[in-house]
Amino acid sequence: MTKPTCPACSLDDLLSLSDHWECATCGHEWPKEAAAESARVVKDAFGNALADGDTVALIKDLKLGSGSQVLKSGTKAKSIRLVDGDHEISCKIEGQPMALKACFVKKA
């Protein structure tokens, strides 16, 4: 069985106990069987698997909220973070925090 990464802090400094994992860095504990079922794969618009720290580019123009701001196609977001929910990607674009759907980006 390979060691997973901590779901709380994403580090791999883990202690393997008899029935659960414990993160030596943040102290988070979770059962070993939960680690196997939490392997969620997030894919971009072209089917490439995304991971934390990847750089992605927008594939179409996106309006921001109800204002007149638009994120242009080709805008890059560096060091993305994958999160749970409807918008799978958390990142910063031009210094502003954003939440994006994976179907609107491609791996750069």
Phi, psi and omega in degrees: 000127179276153180283130175279180172261157181294128179290342181273317185239357177067017177265161183249022178272080188247152172253129179264107177262175188303316184237000181207166176260149174224130179279124180288340182276306185254348178085002180295138179238144176205153182292151182294323181291335177290333180293325182289323183273351181268010181282083181267136180249125177255128182243147178282187184296339182254010176088008177278135180289136179256151178222162176303137178092352179291162172252133181233158177234143178290143180259353177208162176292137179234129175282143178260113177056218181261002181279191182260006180284142180225135171269121184283152175300137180096349177297132184260146173238121182262154176052059179289162175229129180275133182229164176279153177122187182292319177261104191282345187244128173248129184202181172237131176238121182053040177081356181259131177293137182226154170238124184238154171272142183294337181288350180255009182230161171230149179292130182261000000 
